[in-house]
Amino acid sequence: MDWIEVKDQKDIQNVLDTFGWFHDSCLKELYLWTESYVNEDLSMAVPSGLDTNVRILFQRQFRNPSAIELLFEGVTQFHILPSPENYDSIIYDTTLLLHNDLFYWADQSDWKPVDNSFDTSSWIAATRLKWRDASSWMGDKNRYGVISEGE
C-alpha cells in the first residue's frame, strides 16, 4: 500500500471522487503520534518543528475502494467530536480542502476553516496530506494497535 501525496486541488478532488466524498463511511480508527520522546537516560528529545502526525482509517459501504487511510503530517489543529449516545457515527459527506497552505478534513460538507473552538464537527488541519487504499482493512479488527485486557 503506497502513499499518494496530496499537493493541490486536483489531488483533493481525486481523493473525494475516489472515496465517494466519504458518503456512508465511518471513522474506524485514529492514531496520533509526535516525534517527541524521553530517552532511557531520561533526557528529552523535542523537535523544533511541527511534529504531530495523525493516521485515520475510514471504511465505507461501497467498493473500489472500501477503505482508505489518510496521513496528516505537521498537524496544527485537531478536533474530534464523538457521536453522542443514541446517534450513529455515519459520515454522510465531508470537506477536504487546501486553505492558507493547510489541508483541512471535516466530517460535514458545509464546514469552513474559521474559528472552530466550539465546533460541532470533527476536523483536522495539517501542512501535508497523503492517502492510500486500505480496502484489505475491512471489519472490526483494530489495525493501529491491539488493546489487551488489563491495560
N, C-alpha and C positions, 0 to 999 in steps of 0.2 A: 504494500500500500504506500505509494509515493505521495508526498505532499505536493499540492499545487498552490503556488503563491498567488495571492490576490493583489493586484497592483493598481487597478483603475476601475472605472465604471463598467467597462466591457467585461472584466473579470467578475465583478459583483453580479452583473446581470446573468452571467454564465452559472454562477452558484445558485442564484434564485431560480433560474429556469431548470437547472438540473435537478434540484430538490423540490420542485413544485411550490416555490415560495413558502416552504415549510408547512404547507396545508396538511392537516390531520397528522401532525407529528407531535413528538414529546421530547423533552429534555430528559434523557435516560440517566446520564451521569455527567459529573463535572469534576475536574481535577485541577487544583491550583497549586503552584509552587513558586518559590523565589530562588534566587542564586545566593541568598544569604545563608550562612551556616556557622556553627561553632565547631572548631576542631577538637580533637581528643585532648589537647593540652589546654582547652577552654579559651583559646584565642578565637576571635570572631572575624569572619570574612564577610565584608559588606560592600558590594559593588556600588559605584557612584551613579550608575545609570539606572534606567527603568529595568527592574529585574523580576517583575511579577509576570507569570505566564499562566494561561488557562487553556485546558483542552476540554471541549464539550462534545459529548456523544448524543446525537439526535437520531431517533428512529421514526419511521412513518409508515402509514398504511398503504403504500404504493411501492412498486418495484423500480429498479434501474435508476438510481439506487434506492434501497430501502432504509439505509442508514448512512449518515455522514458524520465526520468528526471535524470540528473547527478548532484551529490552534490560534489563539490570540497571544502575541508576544509583545512585550512592552506595555502591559496593561496600565492604563491611567485611572480608570474608574470601573466599578463593578457593583452591580445591584441585582440581587436575586430575590424575588418575591415568591415564596412557595404558595401553591394554591391553598385556599382555606379549606377547612373541613367541609365535607359535603359538596365540594366543587371538583370538577375534573381538571386534569393538567394538560388538556389538549391545546396545542398551538394551532390556531386557525389561519393566521397569516403573520407576516414578520416585516421588519425593517432591516435592511442591510445597506449601509451607505458609507461613503467617504466624505468627511466634513472637517475642514481645517487640519488636514494631514492625519486624522484619526479615523480608524474603521470602527463603526458602530453596528452592533446587532441588538435588536429588541424584539420582544415577542408580540408586538402589535404593529399593524401596518401604518397607523397614523402617528406613531411615536416620532418625536423630534428631539435633537440633541440640545436641549435648553437646560435650565436649572431643574434637575430631576431629583433633588434631595428628598422629596416626598412623593415620588412617582408611584404609580400603580402598575408598572411594568417591570419585567426582568430585562436587564440590558447590560452591555459591556462595551467599553471603549479601549482601543489599543493602537499602537503605532504600526503593527504588522499583523497580517492575517493570512493563514494558509488553511487548506481543506483537503480532505481525501475521502474516497468512498470507503465506507465501513460496513457494507451490506452483510459481510460474514459475521457481524456482531449483533445479530438479532436475538430477541428473547430477554429473559430476566437475569441472565448471568452478568455479574459485575466484571468489567474489563479493566478498571483502574485500580483495583485492589480488592482483596477478599477480606471481609470482616469476620474474624473468628470469634466464637463465643468466649466471653470473659474479657474481651478487650474494651 
